[in-house]
Amino acid sequence: MAVMCGITGALAAFYHDSLDVNNPRHRDIAAFRLLSKMPTMAAMCYKYSIGQPFVYPRNDLSYAGNFLNMMFSPRRVKNMK
């Protein structure tokens, strides 16, 4: 959980262009980015905790399918299409 907290806080360093909290559009963009990156970050933390290599996200899968693939795929996917 501490790793997730640290990674989530670090996102502000990558997306500092949309930090105007008074602008509703900027808040929406920040929320979309957080929601889209959370499954990848959670899967990365899980794989790290069990000592397995990280599985990269695939664009051809759904949101839930991609999350399940990153969490429970037994090996690293090298060829991303």
mmCIF file of the N, C-alpha and C atoms, coordinates in Angstrom:
data_MODEL
# 
_entry.id   MODEL 
# 
loop_
_atom_site.group_PDB 
_atom_site.id 
_atom_site.type_symbol 
_atom_site.label_atom_id 
_atom_site.label_alt_id 
_atom_site.label_comp_id 
_atom_site.label_asym_id 
_atom_site.label_entity_id 
_atom_site.label_seq_id 
_atom_site.pdbx_PDB_ins_code 
_atom_site.Cartn_x 
_atom_site.Cartn_y 
_atom_site.Cartn_z 
_atom_site.occupancy 
_atom_site.B_iso_or_equiv 
_atom_site.pdbx_formal_charge 
_atom_site.auth_seq_id 
_atom_site.auth_comp_id 
_atom_site.auth_asym_id 
_atom_site.auth_atom_id 
_atom_site.pdbx_PDB_model_num 
ATOM 1   N N  . MET A 1 1  ? 0.821   -1.193  0.000   1.00 0.00 ? 1  MET A N  1 
ATOM 2   C CA . MET A 1 1  ? 0.000   0.000   0.000   1.00 0.00 ? 1  MET A CA 1 
ATOM 3   C C  . MET A 1 1  ? 0.862   1.254   0.000   1.00 0.00 ? 1  MET A C  1 
ATOM 4   N N  . ALA A 1 2  ? 1.993   1.191   0.681   1.00 0.00 ? 2  ALA A N  1 
ATOM 5   C CA . ALA A 1 2  ? 2.888   2.345   0.715   1.00 0.00 ? 2  ALA A CA 1 
ATOM 6   C C  . ALA A 1 2  ? 3.453   2.637   -0.666  1.00 0.00 ? 2  ALA A C  1 
ATOM 7   N N  . VAL A 1 3  ? 3.719   1.581   -1.437  1.00 0.00 ? 3  VAL A N  1 
ATOM 8   C CA . VAL A 1 3  ? 4.232   1.780   -2.792  1.00 0.00 ? 3  VAL A CA 1 
ATOM 9   C C  . VAL A 1 3  ? 3.170   2.451   -3.657  1.00 0.00 ? 3  VAL A C  1 
ATOM 10  N N  . MET A 1 4  ? 1.921   2.006   -3.534  1.00 0.00 ? 4  MET A N  1 
ATOM 11  C CA . MET A 1 4  ? 0.829   2.628   -4.300  1.00 0.00 ? 4  MET A CA 1 
ATOM 12  C C  . MET A 1 4  ? 0.685   4.100   -3.947  1.00 0.00 ? 4  MET A C  1 
ATOM 13  N N  . CYS A 1 5  ? 0.805   4.413   -2.688  1.00 0.00 ? 5  CYS A N  1 
ATOM 14  C CA . CYS A 1 5  ? 0.702   5.804   -2.239  1.00 0.00 ? 5  CYS A CA 1 
ATOM 15  C C  . CYS A 1 5  ? 1.823   6.642   -2.840  1.00 0.00 ? 5  CYS A C  1 
ATOM 16  N N  . GLY A 1 6  ? 3.027   6.113   -2.832  1.00 0.00 ? 6  GLY A N  1 
ATOM 17  C CA . GLY A 1 6  ? 4.163   6.839   -3.391  1.00 0.00 ? 6  GLY A CA 1 
ATOM 18  C C  . GLY A 1 6  ? 4.058   7.036   -4.886  1.00 0.00 ? 6  GLY A C  1 
ATOM 19  N N  . ILE A 1 7  ? 3.632   5.992   -5.595  1.00 0.00 ? 7  ILE A N  1 
ATOM 20  C CA . ILE A 1 7  ? 3.496   6.093   -7.048  1.00 0.00 ? 7  ILE A CA 1 
ATOM 21  C C  . ILE A 1 7  ? 2.397   7.081   -7.414  1.00 0.00 ? 7  ILE A C  1 
ATOM 22  N N  . THR A 1 8  ? 1.294   7.037   -6.703  1.00 0.00 ? 8  THR A N  1 
ATOM 23  C CA . THR A 1 8  ? 0.189   7.963   -6.978  1.00 0.00 ? 8  THR A CA 1 
ATOM 24  C C  . THR A 1 8  ? 0.627   9.402   -6.764  1.00 0.00 ? 8  THR A C  1 
ATOM 25  N N  . GLY A 1 9  ? 1.368   9.655   -5.715  1.00 0.00 ? 9  GLY A N  1 
ATOM 26  C CA . GLY A 1 9  ? 1.880   11.000  -5.475  1.00 0.00 ? 9  GLY A CA 1 
ATOM 27  C C  . GLY A 1 9  ? 2.873   11.440  -6.531  1.00 0.00 ? 9  GLY A C  1 
ATOM 28  N N  . ALA A 1 10 ? 3.639   10.487  -7.067  1.00 0.00 ? 10 ALA A N  1 
ATOM 29  C CA . ALA A 1 10 ? 4.629   10.818  -8.092  1.00 0.00 ? 10 ALA A CA 1 
ATOM 30  C C  . ALA A 1 10 ? 3.987   11.193  -9.422  1.00 0.00 ? 10 ALA A C  1 
ATOM 31  N N  . LEU A 1 11 ? 2.737   10.813  -9.642  1.00 0.00 ? 11 LEU A N  1 
ATOM 32  C CA . LEU A 1 11 ? 2.071   11.178  -10.895 1.00 0.00 ? 11 LEU A CA 1 
ATOM 33  C C  . LEU A 1 11 ? 2.000   12.690  -11.079 1.00 0.00 ? 11 LEU A C  1 
ATOM 34  N N  . ALA A 1 12 ? 1.955   13.429  -9.995  1.00 0.00 ? 12 ALA A N  1 
ATOM 35  C CA . ALA A 1 12 ? 1.904   14.891  -10.091 1.00 0.00 ? 12 ALA A CA 1 
ATOM 36  C C  . ALA A 1 12 ? 3.160   15.440  -10.751 1.00 0.00 ? 12 ALA A C  1 
ATOM 37  N N  . ALA A 1 13 ? 4.280   14.761  -10.598 1.00 0.00 ? 13 ALA A N  1 
ATOM 38  C CA . ALA A 1 13 ? 5.521   15.212  -11.228 1.00 0.00 ? 13 ALA A CA 1 
ATOM 39  C C  . ALA A 1 13 ? 5.482   15.008  -12.738 1.00 0.00 ? 13 ALA A C  1 
ATOM 40  N N  . PHE A 1 14 ? 4.764   13.995  -13.188 1.00 0.00 ? 14 PHE A N  1 
ATOM 41  C CA . PHE A 1 14 ? 4.682   13.726  -14.617 1.00 0.00 ? 14 PHE A CA 1 
ATOM 42  C C  . PHE A 1 14 ? 3.615   14.567  -15.307 1.00 0.00 ? 14 PHE A C  1 
ATOM 43  N N  . TYR A 1 15 ? 2.581   14.936  -14.594 1.00 0.00 ? 15 TYR A N  1 
ATOM 44  C CA . TYR A 1 15 ? 1.461   15.668  -15.178 1.00 0.00 ? 15 TYR A CA 1 
ATOM 45  C C  . TYR A 1 15 ? 1.246   16.994  -14.460 1.00 0.00 ? 15 TYR A C  1 
ATOM 46  N N  . HIS A 1 16 ? 2.291   17.754  -14.315 1.00 0.00 ? 16 HIS A N  1 
ATOM 47  C CA . HIS A 1 16 ? 2.192   19.031  -13.605 1.00 0.00 ? 16 HIS A CA 1 
ATOM 48  C C  . HIS A 1 16 ? 1.476   20.104  -14.414 1.00 0.00 ? 16 HIS A C  1 
ATOM 49  N N  . ASP A 1 17 ? 1.227   19.855  -15.698 1.00 0.00 ? 17 ASP A N  1 
ATOM 50  C CA . ASP A 1 17 ? 0.569   20.853  -16.545 1.00 0.00 ? 17 ASP A CA 1 
ATOM 51  C C  . ASP A 1 17 ? -0.914  21.001  -16.232 1.00 0.00 ? 17 ASP A C  1 
ATOM 52  N N  . SER A 1 18 ? -1.511  20.039  -15.563 1.00 0.00 ? 18 SER A N  1 
ATOM 53  C CA . SER A 1 18 ? -2.949  20.115  -15.282 1.00 0.00 ? 18 SER A CA 1 
ATOM 54  C C  . SER A 1 18 ? -3.206  20.103  -13.777 1.00 0.00 ? 18 SER A C  1 
ATOM 55  N N  . LEU A 1 19 ? -2.610  21.027  -13.081 1.00 0.00 ? 19 LEU A N  1 
ATOM 56  C CA . LEU A 1 19 ? -2.775  21.086  -11.631 1.00 0.00 ? 19 LEU A CA 1 
ATOM 57  C C  . LEU A 1 19 ? -3.619  22.262  -11.168 1.00 0.00 ? 19 LEU A C  1 
ATOM 58  N N  . ASP A 1 20 ? -4.302  22.920  -12.084 1.00 0.00 ? 20 ASP A N  1 
ATOM 59  C CA . ASP A 1 20 ? -5.172  24.028  -11.696 1.00 0.00 ? 20 ASP A CA 1 
ATOM 60  C C  . ASP A 1 20 ? -6.463  23.440  -11.125 1.00 0.00 ? 20 ASP A C  1 
ATOM 61  N N  . VAL A 1 21 ? -6.549  23.369  -9.805  1.00 0.00 ? 21 VAL A N  1 
ATOM 62  C CA . VAL A 1 21 ? -7.703  22.733  -9.173  1.00 0.00 ? 21 VAL A CA 1 
ATOM 63  C C  . VAL A 1 21 ? -8.978  23.551  -9.321  1.00 0.00 ? 21 VAL A C  1 
ATOM 64  N N  . ASN A 1 22 ? -8.867  24.788  -9.738  1.00 0.00 ? 22 ASN A N  1 
ATOM 65  C CA . ASN A 1 22 ? -10.048 25.624  -9.940  1.00 0.00 ? 22 ASN A CA 1 
ATOM 66  C C  . ASN A 1 22 ? -10.673 25.433  -11.314 1.00 0.00 ? 22 ASN A C  1 
ATOM 67  N N  . ASN A 1 23 ? -9.983  24.741  -12.200 1.00 0.00 ? 23 ASN A N  1 
ATOM 68  C CA . ASN A 1 23 ? -10.475 24.501  -13.551 1.00 0.00 ? 23 ASN A CA 1 
ATOM 69  C C  . ASN A 1 23 ? -11.119 23.109  -13.600 1.00 0.00 ? 23 ASN A C  1 
ATOM 70  N N  . PRO A 1 24 ? -12.429 23.037  -13.858 1.00 0.00 ? 24 PRO A N  1 
ATOM 71  C CA . PRO A 1 24 ? -13.108 21.727  -13.878 1.00 0.00 ? 24 PRO A CA 1 
ATOM 72  C C  . PRO A 1 24 ? -12.540 20.776  -14.931 1.00 0.00 ? 24 PRO A C  1 
ATOM 73  N N  . ARG A 1 25 ? -12.127 21.308  -16.060 1.00 0.00 ? 25 ARG A N  1 
ATOM 74  C CA . ARG A 1 25 ? -11.564 20.458  -17.119 1.00 0.00 ? 25 ARG A CA 1 
ATOM 75  C C  . ARG A 1 25 ? -10.248 19.816  -16.656 1.00 0.00 ? 25 ARG A C  1 
ATOM 76  N N  . HIS A 1 26 ? -9.429  20.581  -15.962 1.00 0.00 ? 26 HIS A N  1 
ATOM 77  C CA . HIS A 1 26 ? -8.166  20.043  -15.455 1.00 0.00 ? 26 HIS A CA 1 
ATOM 78  C C  . HIS A 1 26 ? -8.411  18.971  -14.393 1.00 0.00 ? 26 HIS A C  1 
ATOM 79  N N  . ARG A 1 27 ? -9.424  19.164  -13.580 1.00 0.00 ? 27 ARG A N  1 
ATOM 80  C CA . ARG A 1 27 ? -9.755  18.138  -12.581 1.00 0.00 ? 27 ARG A CA 1 
ATOM 81  C C  . ARG A 1 27 ? -10.228 16.857  -13.261 1.00 0.00 ? 27 ARG A C  1 
ATOM 82  N N  . ASP A 1 28 ? -11.017 17.002  -14.321 1.00 0.00 ? 28 ASP A N  1 
ATOM 83  C CA . ASP A 1 28 ? -11.472 15.826  -15.070 1.00 0.00 ? 28 ASP A CA 1 
ATOM 84  C C  . ASP A 1 28 ? -10.292 15.070  -15.672 1.00 0.00 ? 28 ASP A C  1 
ATOM 85  N N  . ILE A 1 29 ? -9.372  15.801  -16.283 1.00 0.00 ? 29 ILE A N  1 
ATOM 86  C CA . ILE A 1 29 ? -8.205  15.167  -16.897 1.00 0.00 ? 29 ILE A CA 1 
ATOM 87  C C  . ILE A 1 29 ? -7.381  14.433  -15.846 1.00 0.00 ? 29 ILE A C  1 
ATOM 88  N N  . ALA A 1 30 ? -7.187  15.057  -14.691 1.00 0.00 ? 30 ALA A N  1 
ATOM 89  C CA . ALA A 1 30 ? -6.424  14.414  -13.614 1.00 0.00 ? 30 ALA A CA 1 
ATOM 90  C C  . ALA A 1 30 ? -7.128  13.142  -13.136 1.00 0.00 ? 30 ALA A C  1 
ATOM 91  N N  . ALA A 1 31 ? -8.442  13.180  -13.025 1.00 0.00 ? 31 ALA A N  1 
ATOM 92  C CA . ALA A 1 31 ? -9.197  11.997  -12.598 1.00 0.00 ? 31 ALA A CA 1 
ATOM 93  C C  . ALA A 1 31 ? -9.114  10.884  -13.640 1.00 0.00 ? 31 ALA A C  1 
ATOM 94  N N  . PHE A 1 32 ? -9.229  11.242  -14.929 1.00 0.00 ? 32 PHE A N  1 
ATOM 95  C CA . PHE A 1 32 ? -9.128  10.240  -15.995 1.00 0.00 ? 32 PHE A CA 1 
ATOM 96  C C  . PHE A 1 32 ? -7.756  9.580   -15.988 1.00 0.00 ? 32 PHE A C  1 
ATOM 97  N N  . ARG A 1 33 ? -6.728  10.387  -15.823 1.00 0.00 ? 33 ARG A N  1 
ATOM 98  C CA . ARG A 1 33 ? -5.366  9.838   -15.799 1.00 0.00 ? 33 ARG A CA 1 
ATOM 99  C C  . ARG A 1 33 ? -5.174  8.900   -14.612 1.00 0.00 ? 33 ARG A C  1 
ATOM 100 N N  . LEU A 1 34 ? -5.675  9.292   -13.465 1.00 0.00 ? 34 LEU A N  1 
ATOM 101 C CA . LEU A 1 34 ? -5.529  8.450   -12.276 1.00 0.00 ? 34 LEU A CA 1 
ATOM 102 C C  . LEU A 1 34 ? -6.271  7.127   -12.452 1.00 0.00 ? 34 LEU A C  1 
ATOM 103 N N  . LEU A 1 35 ? -7.499  7.191   -12.962 1.00 0.00 ? 35 LEU A N  1 
ATOM 104 C CA . LEU A 1 35 ? -8.276  5.968   -13.173 1.00 0.00 ? 35 LEU A CA 1 
ATOM 105 C C  . LEU A 1 35 ? -7.642  5.061   -14.224 1.00 0.00 ? 35 LEU A C  1 
ATOM 106 N N  . SER A 1 36 ? -7.035  5.648   -15.237 1.00 0.00 ? 36 SER A N  1 
ATOM 107 C CA . SER A 1 36 ? -6.447  4.827   -16.293 1.00 0.00 ? 36 SER A CA 1 
ATOM 108 C C  . SER A 1 36 ? -5.131  4.195   -15.863 1.00 0.00 ? 36 SER A C  1 
ATOM 109 N N  . LYS A 1 37 ? -4.414  4.815   -14.966 1.00 0.00 ? 37 LYS A N  1 
ATOM 110 C CA . LYS A 1 37 ? -3.113  4.296   -14.552 1.00 0.00 ? 37 LYS A CA 1 
ATOM 111 C C  . LYS A 1 37 ? -3.169  3.395   -13.320 1.00 0.00 ? 37 LYS A C  1 
ATOM 112 N N  . MET A 1 38 ? -4.232  3.453   -12.570 1.00 0.00 ? 38 MET A N  1 
ATOM 113 C CA . MET A 1 38 ? -4.315  2.690   -11.324 1.00 0.00 ? 38 MET A CA 1 
ATOM 114 C C  . MET A 1 38 ? -4.201  1.174   -11.528 1.00 0.00 ? 38 MET A C  1 
ATOM 115 N N  . PRO A 1 39 ? -4.856  0.557   -12.523 1.00 0.00 ? 39 PRO A N  1 
ATOM 116 C CA . PRO A 1 39 ? -4.688  -0.893  -12.693 1.00 0.00 ? 39 PRO A CA 1 
ATOM 117 C C  . PRO A 1 39 ? -3.243  -1.284  -12.998 1.00 0.00 ? 39 PRO A C  1 
ATOM 118 N N  . THR A 1 40 ? -2.558  -0.491  -13.812 1.00 0.00 ? 40 THR A N  1 
ATOM 119 C CA . THR A 1 40 ? -1.166  -0.782  -14.132 1.00 0.00 ? 40 THR A CA 1 
ATOM 120 C C  . THR A 1 40 ? -0.295  -0.680  -12.892 1.00 0.00 ? 40 THR A C  1 
ATOM 121 N N  . MET A 1 41 ? -0.532  0.345   -12.093 1.00 0.00 ? 41 MET A N  1 
ATOM 122 C CA . MET A 1 41 ? 0.257   0.517   -10.875 1.00 0.00 ? 41 MET A CA 1 
ATOM 123 C C  . MET A 1 41 ? -0.032  -0.600  -9.870  1.00 0.00 ? 41 MET A C  1 
ATOM 124 N N  . ALA A 1 42 ? -1.286  -0.985  -9.733  1.00 0.00 ? 42 ALA A N  1 
ATOM 125 C CA . ALA A 1 42 ? -1.642  -2.059  -8.801  1.00 0.00 ? 42 ALA A CA 1 
ATOM 126 C C  . ALA A 1 42 ? -1.024  -3.388  -9.235  1.00 0.00 ? 42 ALA A C  1 
ATOM 127 N N  . ALA A 1 43 ? -1.083  -3.675  -10.533 1.00 0.00 ? 43 ALA A N  1 
ATOM 128 C CA . ALA A 1 43 ? -0.492  -4.913  -11.036 1.00 0.00 ? 43 ALA A CA 1 
ATOM 129 C C  . ALA A 1 43 ? 1.020   -4.907  -10.855 1.00 0.00 ? 43 ALA A C  1 
ATOM 130 N N  . MET A 1 44 ? 1.646   -3.769  -11.078 1.00 0.00 ? 44 MET A N  1 
ATOM 131 C CA . MET A 1 44 ? 3.086   -3.665  -10.900 1.00 0.00 ? 44 MET A CA 1 
ATOM 132 C C  . MET A 1 44 ? 3.469   -3.941  -9.444  1.00 0.00 ? 44 MET A C  1 
ATOM 133 N N  . CYS A 1 45 ? 2.731   -3.342  -8.526  1.00 0.00 ? 45 CYS A N  1 
ATOM 134 C CA . CYS A 1 45 ? 3.008   -3.552  -7.099  1.00 0.00 ? 45 CYS A CA 1 
ATOM 135 C C  . CYS A 1 45 ? 2.801   -5.011  -6.706  1.00 0.00 ? 45 CYS A C  1 
ATOM 136 N N  . TYR A 1 46 ? 1.745   -5.618  -7.220  1.00 0.00 ? 46 TYR A N  1 
ATOM 137 C CA . TYR A 1 46 ? 1.466   -7.016  -6.898  1.00 0.00 ? 46 TYR A CA 1 
ATOM 138 C C  . TYR A 1 46 ? 2.565   -7.932  -7.425  1.00 0.00 ? 46 TYR A C  1 
ATOM 139 N N  . LYS A 1 47 ? 2.928   -7.750  -8.694  1.00 0.00 ? 47 LYS A N  1 
ATOM 140 C CA . LYS A 1 47 ? 3.971   -8.588  -9.290  1.00 0.00 ? 47 LYS A CA 1 
ATOM 141 C C  . LYS A 1 47 ? 5.291   -8.415  -8.550  1.00 0.00 ? 47 LYS A C  1 
ATOM 142 N N  . TYR A 1 48 ? 5.603   -7.198  -8.169  1.00 0.00 ? 48 TYR A N  1 
ATOM 143 C CA . TYR A 1 48 ? 6.832   -6.942  -7.413  1.00 0.00 ? 48 TYR A CA 1 
ATOM 144 C C  . TYR A 1 48 ? 6.792   -7.654  -6.060  1.00 0.00 ? 48 TYR A C  1 
ATOM 145 N N  . SER A 1 49 ? 5.627   -7.641  -5.421  1.00 0.00 ? 49 SER A N  1 
ATOM 146 C CA . SER A 1 49 ? 5.518   -8.239  -4.083  1.00 0.00 ? 49 SER A CA 1 
ATOM 147 C C  . SER A 1 49 ? 5.664   -9.758  -4.097  1.00 0.00 ? 49 SER A C  1 
ATOM 148 N N  . ILE A 1 50 ? 5.329   -10.390 -5.226  1.00 0.00 ? 50 ILE A N  1 
ATOM 149 C CA . ILE A 1 50 ? 5.464   -11.849 -5.297  1.00 0.00 ? 50 ILE A CA 1 
ATOM 150 C C  . ILE A 1 50 ? 6.713   -12.274 -6.070  1.00 0.00 ? 50 ILE A C  1 
ATOM 151 N N  . GLY A 1 51 ? 7.521   -11.306 -6.478  1.00 0.00 ? 51 GLY A N  1 
ATOM 152 C CA . GLY A 1 51 ? 8.792   -11.609 -7.122  1.00 0.00 ? 51 GLY A CA 1 
ATOM 153 C C  . GLY A 1 51 ? 8.704   -12.042 -8.565  1.00 0.00 ? 51 GLY A C  1 
ATOM 154 N N  . GLN A 1 52 ? 7.631   -11.683 -9.248  1.00 0.00 ? 52 GLN A N  1 
ATOM 155 C CA . GLN A 1 52 ? 7.486   -12.020 -10.661 1.00 0.00 ? 52 GLN A CA 1 
ATOM 156 C C  . GLN A 1 52 ? 7.761   -10.798 -11.523 1.00 0.00 ? 52 GLN A C  1 
ATOM 157 N N  . PRO A 1 53 ? 8.157   -11.019 -12.785 1.00 0.00 ? 53 PRO A N  1 
ATOM 158 C CA . PRO A 1 53 ? 8.398   -9.875  -13.675 1.00 0.00 ? 53 PRO A CA 1 
ATOM 159 C C  . PRO A 1 53 ? 7.093   -9.178  -14.036 1.00 0.00 ? 53 PRO A C  1 
ATOM 160 N N  . PHE A 1 54 ? 7.193   -7.895  -14.268 1.00 0.00 ? 54 PHE A N  1 
ATOM 161 C CA . PHE A 1 54 ? 6.036   -7.075  -14.602 1.00 0.00 ? 54 PHE A CA 1 
ATOM 162 C C  . PHE A 1 54 ? 5.527   -7.412  -15.994 1.00 0.00 ? 54 PHE A C  1 
ATOM 163 N N  . VAL A 1 55 ? 4.217   -7.476  -16.150 1.00 0.00 ? 55 VAL A N  1 
ATOM 164 C CA . VAL A 1 55 ? 3.569   -7.712  -17.441 1.00 0.00 ? 55 VAL A CA 1 
ATOM 165 C C  . VAL A 1 55 ? 3.013   -6.382  -17.921 1.00 0.00 ? 55 VAL A C  1 
ATOM 166 N N  . TYR A 1 56 ? 3.437   -5.958  -19.096 1.00 0.00 ? 56 TYR A N  1 
ATOM 167 C CA . TYR A 1 56 ? 3.030   -4.657  -19.623 1.00 0.00 ? 56 TYR A CA 1 
ATOM 168 C C  . TYR A 1 56 ? 1.583   -4.684  -20.112 1.00 0.00 ? 56 TYR A C  1 
ATOM 169 N N  . PRO A 1 57 ? 0.897   -3.550  -20.075 1.00 0.00 ? 57 PRO A N  1 
ATOM 170 C CA . PRO A 1 57 ? -0.484  -3.497  -20.564 1.00 0.00 ? 57 PRO A CA 1 
ATOM 171 C C  . PRO A 1 57 ? -0.544  -3.698  -22.071 1.00 0.00 ? 57 PRO A C  1 
ATOM 172 N N  . ARG A 1 58 ? -1.674  -4.209  -22.516 1.00 0.00 ? 58 ARG A N  1 
ATOM 173 C CA . ARG A 1 58 ? -1.900  -4.434  -23.949 1.00 0.00 ? 58 ARG A CA 1 
ATOM 174 C C  . ARG A 1 58 ? -3.081  -3.593  -24.400 1.00 0.00 ? 58 ARG A C  1 
ATOM 175 N N  . ASN A 1 59 ? -2.934  -2.965  -25.543 1.00 0.00 ? 59 ASN A N  1 
ATOM 176 C CA . ASN A 1 59 ? -3.985  -2.094  -26.067 1.00 0.00 ? 59 ASN A CA 1 
ATOM 177 C C  . ASN A 1 59 ? -5.167  -2.860  -26.647 1.00 0.00 ? 59 ASN A C  1 
ATOM 178 N N  . ASP A 1 60 ? -4.990  -4.146  -26.933 1.00 0.00 ? 60 ASP A N  1 
ATOM 179 C CA . ASP A 1 60 ? -6.068  -4.912  -27.559 1.00 0.00 ? 60 ASP A CA 1 
ATOM 180 C C  . ASP A 1 60 ? -7.039  -5.519  -26.547 1.00 0.00 ? 60 ASP A C  1 
ATOM 181 N N  . LEU A 1 61 ? -6.808  -5.312  -25.261 1.00 0.00 ? 61 LEU A N  1 
ATOM 182 C CA . LEU A 1 61 ? -7.678  -5.871  -24.227 1.00 0.00 ? 61 LEU A CA 1 
ATOM 183 C C  . LEU A 1 61 ? -8.566  -4.792  -23.619 1.00 0.00 ? 61 LEU A C  1 
ATOM 184 N N  . SER A 1 62 ? -9.657  -5.224  -23.017 1.00 0.00 ? 62 SER A N  1 
ATOM 185 C CA . SER A 1 62 ? -10.543 -4.291  -22.322 1.00 0.00 ? 62 SER A CA 1 
ATOM 186 C C  . SER A 1 62 ? -9.884  -3.828  -21.026 1.00 0.00 ? 62 SER A C  1 
ATOM 187 N N  . TYR A 1 63 ? -10.513 -2.881  -20.353 1.00 0.00 ? 63 TYR A N  1 
ATOM 188 C CA . TYR A 1 63 ? -9.985  -2.349  -19.091 1.00 0.00 ? 63 TYR A CA 1 
ATOM 189 C C  . TYR A 1 63 ? -9.803  -3.472  -18.070 1.00 0.00 ? 63 TYR A C  1 
ATOM 190 N N  . ALA A 1 64 ? -10.868 -4.256  -17.865 1.00 0.00 ? 64 ALA A N  1 
ATOM 191 C CA . ALA A 1 64 ? -10.806 -5.350  -16.894 1.00 0.00 ? 64 ALA A CA 1 
ATOM 192 C C  . ALA A 1 64 ? -9.917  -6.491  -17.385 1.00 0.00 ? 64 ALA A C  1 
ATOM 193 N N  . GLY A 1 65 ? -10.006 -6.812  -18.668 1.00 0.00 ? 65 GLY A N  1 
ATOM 194 C CA . GLY A 1 65 ? -9.174  -7.873  -19.226 1.00 0.00 ? 65 GLY A CA 1 
ATOM 195 C C  . GLY A 1 65 ? -7.693  -7.551  -19.135 1.00 0.00 ? 65 GLY A C  1 
ATOM 196 N N  . ASN A 1 66 ? -7.369  -6.305  -19.368 1.00 0.00 ? 66 ASN A N  1 
ATOM 197 C CA . ASN A 1 66 ? -5.986  -5.866  -19.273 1.00 0.00 ? 66 ASN A CA 1 
ATOM 198 C C  . ASN A 1 66 ? -5.484  -5.976  -17.836 1.00 0.00 ? 66 ASN A C  1 
ATOM 199 N N  . PHE A 1 67 ? -6.321  -5.576  -16.889 1.00 0.00 ? 67 PHE A N  1 
ATOM 200 C CA . PHE A 1 67 ? -5.945  -5.666  -15.482 1.00 0.00 ? 67 PHE A CA 1 
ATOM 201 C C  . PHE A 1 67 ? -5.696  -7.121  -15.082 1.00 0.00 ? 67 PHE A C  1 
ATOM 202 N N  . LEU A 1 68 ? -6.598  -8.012  -15.464 1.00 0.00 ? 68 LEU A N  1 
ATOM 203 C CA . LEU A 1 68 ? -6.433  -9.427  -15.131 1.00 0.00 ? 68 LEU A CA 1 
ATOM 204 C C  . LEU A 1 68 ? -5.192  -10.011 -15.790 1.00 0.00 ? 68 LEU A C  1 
ATOM 205 N N  . ASN A 1 69 ? -4.924  -9.619  -17.027 1.00 0.00 ? 69 ASN A N  1 
ATOM 206 C CA . ASN A 1 69 ? -3.733  -10.099 -17.720 1.00 0.00 ? 69 ASN A CA 1 
ATOM 207 C C  . ASN A 1 69 ? -2.462  -9.635  -17.010 1.00 0.00 ? 69 ASN A C  1 
ATOM 208 N N  . MET A 1 70 ? -2.424  -8.369  -16.615 1.00 0.00 ? 70 MET A N  1 
ATOM 209 C CA . MET A 1 70 ? -1.235  -7.848  -15.936 1.00 0.00 ? 70 MET A CA 1 
ATOM 210 C C  . MET A 1 70 ? -1.053  -8.481  -14.554 1.00 0.00 ? 70 MET A C  1 
ATOM 211 N N  . MET A 1 71 ? -2.146  -8.802  -13.886 1.00 0.00 ? 71 MET A N  1 
ATOM 212 C CA . MET A 1 71 ? -2.056  -9.374  -12.540 1.00 0.00 ? 71 MET A CA 1 
ATOM 213 C C  . MET A 1 71 ? -1.668  -10.852 -12.553 1.00 0.00 ? 71 MET A C  1 
ATOM 214 N N  . PHE A 1 72 ? -2.250  -11.621 -13.447 1.00 0.00 ? 72 PHE A N  1 
ATOM 215 C CA . PHE A 1 72 ? -2.148  -13.069 -13.331 1.00 0.00 ? 72 PHE A CA 1 
ATOM 216 C C  . PHE A 1 72 ? -1.464  -13.769 -14.495 1.00 0.00 ? 72 PHE A C  1 
ATOM 217 N N  . SER A 1 73 ? -0.983  -13.032 -15.478 1.00 0.00 ? 73 SER A N  1 
ATOM 218 C CA . SER A 1 73 ? -0.226  -13.653 -16.556 1.00 0.00 ? 73 SER A CA 1 
ATOM 219 C C  . SER A 1 73 ? 1.097   -14.157 -15.986 1.00 0.00 ? 73 SER A C  1 
ATOM 220 N N  . PRO A 1 74 ? 1.463   -15.402 -16.282 1.00 0.00 ? 74 PRO A N  1 
ATOM 221 C CA . PRO A 1 74 ? 2.654   -15.973 -15.637 1.00 0.00 ? 74 PRO A CA 1 
ATOM 222 C C  . PRO A 1 74 ? 3.983   -15.480 -16.188 1.00 0.00 ? 74 PRO A C  1 
ATOM 223 N N  . ARG A 1 75 ? 3.989   -14.831 -17.331 1.00 0.00 ? 75 ARG A N  1 
ATOM 224 C CA . ARG A 1 75 ? 5.262   -14.403 -17.904 1.00 0.00 ? 75 ARG A CA 1 
ATOM 225 C C  . ARG A 1 75 ? 5.146   -13.011 -18.504 1.00 0.00 ? 75 ARG A C  1 
ATOM 226 N N  . ARG A 1 76 ? 6.300   -12.437 -18.790 1.00 0.00 ? 76 ARG A N  1 
ATOM 227 C CA . ARG A 1 76 ? 6.365   -11.109 -19.390 1.00 0.00 ? 76 ARG A CA 1 
ATOM 228 C C  . ARG A 1 76 ? 5.965   -11.193 -20.859 1.00 0.00 ? 76 ARG A C  1 
ATOM 229 N N  . VAL A 1 77 ? 5.165   -10.260 -21.314 1.00 0.00 ? 77 VAL A N  1 
ATOM 230 C CA . VAL A 1 77 ? 4.766   -10.193 -22.710 1.00 0.00 ? 77 VAL A CA 1 
ATOM 231 C C  . VAL A 1 77 ? 5.738   -9.254  -23.406 1.00 0.00 ? 77 VAL A C  1 
ATOM 232 N N  . LYS A 1 78 ? 6.561   -9.797  -24.317 1.00 0.00 ? 78 LYS A N  1 
ATOM 233 C CA . LYS A 1 78 ? 7.581   -8.979  -24.969 1.00 0.00 ? 78 LYS A CA 1 
ATOM 234 C C  . LYS A 1 78 ? 7.060   -8.317  -26.238 1.00 0.00 ? 78 LYS A C  1 
ATOM 235 N N  . ASN A 1 79 ? 6.186   -8.991  -26.955 1.00 0.00 ? 79 ASN A N  1 
ATOM 236 C CA . ASN A 1 79 ? 5.712   -8.461  -28.227 1.00 0.00 ? 79 ASN A CA 1 
ATOM 237 C C  . ASN A 1 79 ? 4.361   -7.801  -28.018 1.00 0.00 ? 79 ASN A C  1 
ATOM 238 N N  . MET A 1 80 ? 4.368   -6.484  -27.853 1.00 0.00 ? 80 MET A N  1 
ATOM 239 C CA . MET A 1 80 ? 3.113   -5.750  -27.676 1.00 0.00 ? 80 MET A CA 1 
ATOM 240 C C  . MET A 1 80 ? 2.663   -5.228  -29.028 1.00 0.00 ? 80 MET A C  1 
ATOM 241 N N  . LYS A 1 81 ? 1.469   -5.573  -29.435 1.00 0.00 ? 81 LYS A N  1 
ATOM 242 C CA . LYS A 1 81 ? 0.952   -5.111  -30.727 1.00 0.00 ? 81 LYS A CA 1 
ATOM 243 C C  . LYS A 1 81 ? -0.062  -4.038  -30.516 1.00 0.00 ? 81 LYS A C  1 
# 
